Amino acid sequence: EGEGEGEGEGEGEGEGEGDPLDTDGDGVPDATDPAPSDPCTPDGNVLACPTGDTDGDFTPNGSDPSPSDPCAPNPDALLCATGDADGDGVPNGTDPAPGNACDPDPASAACLGGGQDEFCTGQGPAVNVNDGSGQAQCTGQIAQDAFRFAVCACTSIVQGGSQLLTDSFDSRLGPQGSQPVATDGHIGTNDQLVMGGSRNPQFAVGGALRVGGNVDIKPNSSVARELYADGNVSSCGTVNGEGFINGNFVGGTILDDVHIDTSIYTVSGTVGPPGVVVPGVVPSTNPCPCEPSQLIDVAGITANGATQNDNDNPAFTTLVDPTIYANPAVESPADPLVLPCGRYYLSDVAQDSLTIRATGRTVVFVGADIVVNSLNIEVADGAEVDLFVAGDVITQAASRLGDQDHPAAVRTYIGGNVVFSANTILGGNTYAPAADITFGAQLDVFGSLFVNSVRFSGNSTVHFDSAIREAGSECPPSEGEGEGEGEGEGEGEPPCSTCFDATCRGQGQACLVPEGACGPCRSSLDCCAGESCMPDGSCQIID
């Protein structure tokens, strides 16, 4: 037997490594995370962030059943390769512009108008103007470009009464008469002012006067802004702006500078003060955009409306049959025709009377003519209506077209001729470049006229609504707008044909007269009526 005791001591060392602590699970170690308990900082789109959107499908991670799958729960999300975000029928993965319904196919249903919901929220193009470009255009932009003058005539303006007066107001600030009279009421004609009475008439132009021919108006006439004449000025009254005369300046007073080729023409009228004669060639130009390539294709728009419309809206069944107003023998079709927001097509209208009442953002296409005794167009507060008529509009009795307090909200485009009764009240903007309109009595127009020719038989006043100049402000951006860089070869500036050309304006430039190219303006003649050429080469309205 034996006993024994023993003691021992030992020490050991070891090394090991573990994952750095990441309290919030956002993939950033606490040691370098500026907010270690917030999974949405520093990156708000990581999977751990409930408000982020890791897969870019516009569904927050916290409510996304598959936060790393861009096709769930929305199979048409922009980043889903098999989806169709713009609804043009081309999958996002092969669509060169998956957010643009007009690329690659400008004839797709989505490009030609989109859905009713999109249209009614002010985001969708209303119609496709079949002008060869295949681009859909918003009705607001169409109106803003079309109605630049209080009166614009492709040929002549005949004043058979003793006076024609224009002025302007802004319906967004209140009705006409509730605000100071403004000077945005321009008159333009591509031919000349014709004297329909025994004496030359008096003009009180609350804006610019641009005439593609001779000017001979009463000495007590007045022009608030510039005068352009592609011919002789025998008498112009008093002009407060500049004068651009491609002819002899015989009589009248122009208070600002007079541009005239003194090597050919004479100046015997009064210039200034403070204006002076500015020698130089004044080019010939047409004030109103009446060339075929410049006109709105009303027939094409209405043809498009025959197939792209909301007549089959299940919540509105009045126009399931677009021919309902075409037969005067049909008993009692709805009158008034109350239209909620949407686009509606009628084959033609042949009734004793018809009242169209718009309660929202409304477009009406008529494939042929409107022939009625009485035609009335009404808009509810905040509503607007665009009426496109492929053929003629003929009324035979008292009619009221539009809203005198909100003319910018009513736009009528007519492809054929127009016959208005003597006691027609116009409270909107009328575009009828093929029409020769005669007003047989004293007339007050609230809005504007764009016609082939117009004859005023009595004293007449046109109150232009300047709100139409912003009608396109809520339209989607035009195709091709943006910024970019590139290399290439070319000559000259981009071509243009109208003073409001979007390309020129987007560059802060003007459409030069007569070159038809974008560039810094040289005088107010390069600008739209009523605008001034600024030192930086842009055109601006100066009150």
C-alpha positions, 0 to 999 in steps of 0.5 A: 500500500502507498499514498501519494499526492500531486499538484499541477498547474498549466496555462494555455493560449488560443486565438479565434475570430468571429463575425463582427457584431451587426445589431440591426442586420443591415450588413454594416458592422456596428463599429462602422455603422452610423446608426447601428440600431437602425436597419435603414441607415446608411442604406435605405434599400437593404432587405432589413429595412422595412421601408426600403425597396430592395428589388425596385418594384415600388413595394416596401420590403415590409409588405413585399412577400418577395422583397428580392424579386422585382416581379412580385407582387407587381408583375409589371414593375419597371425592373421586372424583365417579363413585365410591361410597365408602360403597357405597350405590349413589349416586355420590359427586358426587350423594350428600349424605353420600358417607361415610354408607351410610344417607344418602340411602337407609336401606334400602340393603344397605350401611346394613343391615349392610355387608359381613362384613369390615366387621362382623367388624372391629367397624365395621359395624352388625349389624342394622337395627331396623325401628322406623320410623326406618330407622336401623341399630343396632350390636348392642353399643349395643342391648345397652348400652341394653337391659340396665340392671337385674339384673332388670327386669319390665314387670309383676311380680316374684314371689318365692316363695322366702325370698330374692332377692339381687342384686350385680354384678361386671365380667367385664373384671376377672375372673370373679364372686367374684374381685373385691369385690362391687359395687352395680350390681345394680338391680331394677326392676318397673313394677307391684309386688313380689308375695309368692309365699310365706306370708311376705314375702320378704327382698331383698338388693338390691346396687343400686337398687330401683325399683318401680311399686307398693307395697313390702313386704319383710322388715325384714331386707332391704337396698337398697344404693342408692336406693329408688323406690316408686309406692305405699306402703312398708310395709316396706323394710328398710334403704335406704342411698340416697335414698327417692322415695315416692309414697305413705305411708312406713310402715316401714323405714329410709332413711338418705339423704333421703326425697322425699315429698309430706307434704301428702298422705302420712305418714312413720312410717318412720325417716329418716336419719341423715344424711337428712331428709324433703324435701317435694315431689311425687314423679312416677309413672314406670315403671322399665322401658322397656316402652312399645311405642315403647320395646321392641326390635323383635325380629321386625323384626330377625329379618326383616331377618336373613332377607335380610341375612346371611352364610349364603352365605359360601363359607368357611362352608357349614353354613347355606347351607340356613337350614331345616336345623335346622327338621325334627327328622327330619333326620339329624344336622345339625351339633351343635355349630353352630360359628359364625365371625364373621358374621351367620347366619339360621335359619328355626327350630329343632326338635331334640333338642338344639343347641349354638351356639358362637361363635368371633368377633363373631356374630349369629344370627337365628331367624325363628320358634321354638326348641323343643329338649330342651337348648339351649347357647350358648357363646362362645370367649375374646374372642367375643360372640354376639347371638341374636335369636328372633322366636318362643318359646324352649322347653327341656325339659332341662338347658341352659346359656345363656352364659358365667358368667365373661363374661355381657356377651358373650352377649345373647339377645332373644326376641319370644315366650314363654320356658320354661326347665327347672328346671336351666337355667344362665344366663350371659348377658343375656335380653331377653323383654318378652312372656315370663312366666318361672317358675324352678322351683328355686334359681337363680343368674343371671350377667347380667340378665333383662328380662321381662314377669314373673318368678317365682322359686320358690326362693332366687335370686341374680342377678350383674349384669355391669357390662361390658355398660354399655360394650358399645356403646363400639366401635360407630360414632357414632350418626347425628346426633351432632356439633356445629353452629350454626344459627338457627331457631324452636322451643319446649322441650327435645328430647323423650326417653323413657328415662333413657339417651337419647343426645340428653340424654346428649350434652348432659350432661343427663338425661331429666326425669321426668315431662316427658320432655324433656332438661334438667339433673337435679333429683334422682336420680329423673331419672337411671338406676337407681344414678346420682346427680344431680350439681351440674352437672345431669348423672347420674353413677355414684358408687361 
